Amino acid sequence: MKKRIKEIIVVEGKNDTNTLQQFFECDTIETGGDQVVDTTLERISLAQETRGVIIFTDPDGPGEHIRRWINEHIPHCKNAFIDKGKAKTDKKVGVEHADQEALWEALSHCVTFDNETTTLTWADYLDLGLVGQTKKRYELCKKLHIGPCNGKTFFKRCNQMKITKEKLLQLWEEPVNE
């Protein structure tokens, strides 16, 4: 029996929808690429009000562009991130290329971003040594289920998720789950 997903999942295209519906009982809204039109944004907004939304875009530049755009315009959406290594073929990367286990892992660790709180100062961030420490930052990204991101984006997402310096120190001490 397929697992049911209550929220409407926002994906980039039809192939993503087909893959998700192969494994899960779910509804999707397709953005049709990285230029999200107003009518699609309105559909996503209505879905957020009625059932909730999970943004589940590809782990690449266009996918991140879509995710940022939707999160800026529609607050409190859930975000699912899939590891690039689990969502690619030799030539392409995307949600459609992931297996059921990887998709479920991503969907079961959604995060919500809140732009109204600051829990981590830039001084704390610098004290943690996360500027220029790509490996350390990527390990923390993995533990937080937010996909790899650059230093500025990581700092922003930590604040959006209300992550403190103490929480980052605690996470750093925990082993990485593969």
VENMO-V944965 format. One record per backbone hydrogen bond with DSSP energy under -1.0 kcal/mol. NH is the residue of the N-H (numbers start at 1). CO is the residue of the C=O. Records with the same first field share a line. If there is no record, write none. Layout:
NH->CO / CO
This chain:
5->25
8->52
9->27
10->54
11->29
17->13
18->14
19->15
20->16
21->17
22->18
24->20
25->3
29->9
31->11
32->12
41->37
42->38
43->39
44->40
45->41
46->42
47->43
48->44
49->45
50->46
51->47
52->47
54->8
55->78
56->10
60->58
64->60
65->61
66->62
67->63
68->64
69->65
70->66
71->67
72->68
73->69
74->70
78->53
79->111
80->55
86->83
87->84
89->92
94->87
97->94
98->95
103->99
104->100
105->101
106->102
107->103
108->104
109->106
111->79
114->160
125->121
126->122
127->123
128->124
129->126
130->125
137->133
138->134
139->135
140->136
141->137
142->138
143->139
144->140
146->141
154->150
155->151
156->152
157->153
158->154
159->155
160->156
161->157
162->159
163->158
168->164
169->165
170->166
171->167
172->168
173->169
